[in-house]
Amino acid sequence: MVETPDKIRALGVCYYPEHWPRALWAKDAVLMAQTGLQWVRIGEFAWSRIEPKPGEFDWAWMDEAIQTLGCAGLKVIIGTPTATPPRWMLDKHPDMLGVDASGNLRKFGSRRHYCFSHLGYRHECARIVQKLGERYGKNPHVAAWQTDNEYGCHDTVLSYSRSALRGFRDWLAQRYQSPEALNKAWGNVFWSMEYGEFDEIDLPNLTVTQPNPAHVLDFMRYSSEQVVAFNRVQTDILRQFTDKPLIHNYMGRTVEFDHFAVGADLDIASWDSYPLGFLEDRSDEGENWKQRFMRQGDPDFQAFHHDLYRRVGSGRWWVMEQQPGPVNWAPFNPAPLLGMVRLWTWEAFAHGAETVCYFRWRQAPYAQEQMHAGLLRPDSEPAPALGEAAQVARELAELPETACGRADVALVFDYQSAWGWSIQPQGKSFDYFALVFDFYRALRRLGLSIDILSPDDANLGDYKLVLMPGLMSLSAGLKKAMAAFGGTILSGPRTGAKVGTMQIPPALPPDISGLDCRVEYVESLRPGAEVSLAGGGAFIHWAEKLETSLKPLELTSGGAPALVGDGDRFYLAGWPDQIALNRMLKNLCNQENVATLDLPDHIRVRNSGPVRFVFNYGAEPVSFEGTEIPPAGVHWHRR
């Protein structure tokens, strides 16, 4: 049985004792505790120090570090070091490196330089995890474990190696049982792509033009399952030695593997929150937006991932790495506005986080991340975020108990849809994450709290409104859950557009029971082009021509159906801009008696049990509901 945390809201930090002289360890531990930190993550990049040579282990330094931190009252999270195999590993397994889509071999000299399909490396990972579990599984100071680090980061899920080819062929043989069944499922009669044996099938890269989309989708499914299997090796071993929670730290806007599937083998989901880095590196917004929020981060990006990983963790989730200052890896790396580190921390707690850990304790003076800020400067003097962390620690004791109860509104997020639409976007600007995120942002502008669901959730429960934009395929289980659901469902655009083998349904999309509508054809729109809507706003990126007997609730300016429905089932035939989406979602909320607000871009609210949080992402003070909130300010009150 997994241990229940003794205090739900807590702060922590990521620490690398192997980077610093032993004389600093005790001083660091004392200052961490004085700051109000309770958790310390160590070890996730330390394989070369744990096992400097094959089979030769040096545990003394790690024993001492854990003892030092524990004696200061800190709880240790051990990260398994499998994201950074040491150099000698390549001599032992020279074919373990990943291969990119252009056929280039990845090299040693950074991190994540392994192929998930390489069984020899997977065995080495099992071996080091076994050693760690045997040594520290019952250590009283070790209170949690993290598997590997940031699966998928640096474009490392898909590998076109010989190991992947062998594994993929075996996977296909098990899935389809015969080449004839595979040929039919993939539609290989097209372009004479039929196979006589599974060993004839290659990986879907370096083709003259587009490979078969079903081929690519199956390779992405296979690759995702390799991540799941790789992680499961570690969790199965650790559970033999510890009853402490097992965690992985996911990343932002990383969709190359199924996080829900990995999370099924873990106790807690965590993610690494870098609001300013992600605004520069992973936002689709324009320069004006990035300039406006350059020191605050996007007002909705962090919240989206908080809600996503709460579902991945089945309710239990952390921030394992919280940005404390400028980072080193984005195109531009500004410093946070004073107060933002505190705001980001409180926003995580408002969304149900148990723990927020800052990355990192002290800024490193060397190597790739030397320009990445910490809570301390390289000279061990406090960086600005140290005071903000201490302030949050003091405030934690003052805030009444909060709880993330079920929201009124839910949003379905599906990794396979992300894969499918990346393979066949039918328009350069169509991106599944961006589509779902647009819906999420519109809901946040309406002042709503949102739950994110997996498409495998068999029961939609008592939500009042469930949104399913871009959900590529509707499984039998989901169709059954939709039929039993008593609230309002909004599907589209592109919902139910394919069956599981990337073929168009025979009855035409969306093929939703009770909705008499069919998508006759689709068009993707050029940047700047749009289909105007009669009620205001427009479709951008994507529009569909519907054949339907249903009365339209929204029309294009040309009189074509844009939103159709029957009672509490609706289909949306395009990608609305924020003006149109705000209107449509507000109308659906009104239908279900869900109260809404009209929030400006920089104000966000989150209801957490009896407490209402208000966040000011703006650089100027604002008055909201009779309260003056400073720049980067957080306000809470009882509801």
C-alpha positions, 0 to 999 in steps of 0.5 A, a space after each residue: 500500500 502506498 504511504 499517504 503523505 503526512 502533510 499535503 502541501 509542502 515545498 521542496 528543491 532539487 539538489 546535486 550534492 555530487 556537484 558541491 564540496 562535502 563541507 557545504 552539504 550540512 550548511 545547505 541542508 540547514 538553510 533548506 530547512 530554515 527556508 521551509 523546504 521539506 523535500 529534496 530530490 537527488 541522484 537522477 543524473 549521478 550514475 557515473 558517481 554511483 558506478 564509476 566503472 562497470 560493477 564498481 559502486 561508490 555509495 559513500 557519498 550518497 549515504 552521507 548526503 542522504 544522512 545529512 539531509 535527513 538529519 536536518 529534517 528533510 525528506 529525500 526523493 531518489 531519482 533513478 539515474 537512467 536518463 544519463 548513462 555513463 560513458 562506459 555504458 557505450 563501450 558495453 552497448 555501442 548500439 544503445 544510442 537513439 537514431 533520429 528520423 534522418 538516420 543520424 546516430 545520437 551521440 554521447 555528451 549530453 543526456 537522454 542518449 538511449 533508445 527505449 527499444 534497446 533491451 540491453 540498456 533496459 537490463 542495465 537500468 534494471 540492474 542499477 535500480 535494483 541496487 538502489 532499491 536494495 540499498 535505500 528502499 528501507 532508508 528512513 530518510 528516503 520518502 519517495 522515488 522518481 523514475 528516470 527524468 523527463 521521458 520524451 524531452 529533446 525529441 527522444 521517444 521515436 528512435 529509428 534504430 535497429 533495436 526499434 526495427 526488430 521490436 516494431 516488427 515483433 509488435 506488428 506480428 502480435 497485433 495483426 497476426 498475419 501480413 494480410 490483416 495488416 495490409 487490410 488495416 493499413 490500406 496497403 493496396 494503395 500505391 502497391 504497399 502490400 507486404 508478404 512478411 512482417 520482416 519486409 516492413 521497415 520503419 516509416 522514415 526516409 520514404 520518398 514522400 509521405 509514408 502510410 499514415 497508419 504505418 506511422 501511427 502504429 510506430 508511434 503507438 509502439 514507441 509509446 508502449 516502449 516508454 511504458 515498458 521501460 518505466 514499468 521495469 523500474 516500478 516493478 523493481 522498486 515496489 519490491 523494496 519500498 512502499 514509498 510513492 513512485 513518481 515521474 516528472 513529465 514535461 510541458 507540451 510533450 505528447 509523443 507518448 501516452 502519459 496516462 499509460 505511464 501514469 498507471 504504474 505510478 503513484 504520483 504524477 509530477 511535471 517540470 514547470 518553466 513558465 517563461 521558458 515555455 512561453 518563449 519555446 512552446 507558445 503559439 501566441 504572437 510577439 505582442 502576447 510574448 512581450 506582454 507576459 515575458 516576465 510572467 508566463 502564459 496565464 493558462 499554460 501552467 494551469 492546463 498542465 496542472 489539471 492534466 497531470 492531476 488526471 495522469 496521477 489519478 488525483 495525486 500530483 506535484 511540480 517536481 521542478 519549478 522555475 525560480 529565475 532565468 533559465 538557459 534553454 529558451 530562445 530568450 531567457 528573461 527574469 521573472 517579475 518580482 512575485 511570480 515565483 510565489 504566484 506560480 507556486 500558489 497556482 499549483 497548490 490551488 490546482 491540487 498539488 501536494 508538493 512544489 519543488 524548485 529547480 535548483 538549489 544552487 546555480 551551477 558554475 559550469 556545464 550546460 545549465 550554468 546560466 540556469 538560476 537557482 534559489 542560491 547564486 553560484 557564490 551561495 548568496 540568496 537569489 531572489 526566489 529564495 525569499 519568495 519560497 520562504 514566504 510561501 512556506 510561511 503562508 502555507 500554515 495560514 491557509 485553510 484546508 483546500 480540496 480539488 473537488 469535481 469541476 462542472 466542466 471537463 475537457 478530454 485530452 488524447 495522446 493518440 489524437 495528437 499523434 494522428 493529427 501530427 501525421 495527417 494535419 491536412 493543414 500546416 497550422 493544425 495542431 491538436 494541443 493548440 486546439 485543445 488549449 484554445 478551448 481550455 483558455 476560453 474556459 479559463 477566461 470564463 472563470 471556470 475550473 476545469 477537469 481534464 479526462 482521458 478518452 479511456 475514462 469509462 464514466 463521464 460522471 456528473 459533469 455538466 459540460 464535457 468538451 471533446 475537440 479534435 478527438 480522432 477516434 471514438 472507442 466503443 467504451 467512450 461511445 457507451 459513456 457518452 450515451 449514458 451521460 446526462 450532461 451536455 457534450 460538445 464534440 468537434 472539430 475533427 471528432 470521430 474523423 477516423 477509426 483506429 487504423 486512420 481510415 475515414 469511418 464508412 458512415 462519415 465523421 463524426 459518427 456520433 449516435 444521436 447526432 444527424 450530421 456528416 462531414 462532407 468535406 474539410 478545408 484547412 485555412 491559410 494564415 490570416 484567412 478565416 470563415 466569418 460567423 454570423 454571430 461574430 468571430 470566425 473559424 480559423 485554421 480549419 472548417 468543415 462542410 456539414 450535411 445535417 437535418 439538425 437546426 444550426 445554433 451558429 451559422 457562417 456568414 454565408 449561411 452554412 451550419 457552424 454549430 449544430 445540436 439536438 438537446 444536449 449533444 452538439 457538434 462544432 464544424 470548425 476551429 473558432 477564434 477566441 471571440 466565437 469560442 467564448 460566446 459558444 461556451 458561455 451559451 452552453 454553460 448557461 444551458 447547464 446553469 454553470 455560472 461564468 465570468 468575463 475575465 481579462 487576459 491577465 486575471 485568472 481564478 481557481 476554486 479549490 474547495 472552500 477557497 477561491 484563488 485569484 491570480 494577477 498575471 499582469 505587470 500592473 495592480 488590478 481591482 477585482 471583486 473589490 480587492 486590490 491585487 498587486 502585480 504578480 499578486 495572489 489573493 484568496 478568500 473563503 467562498 
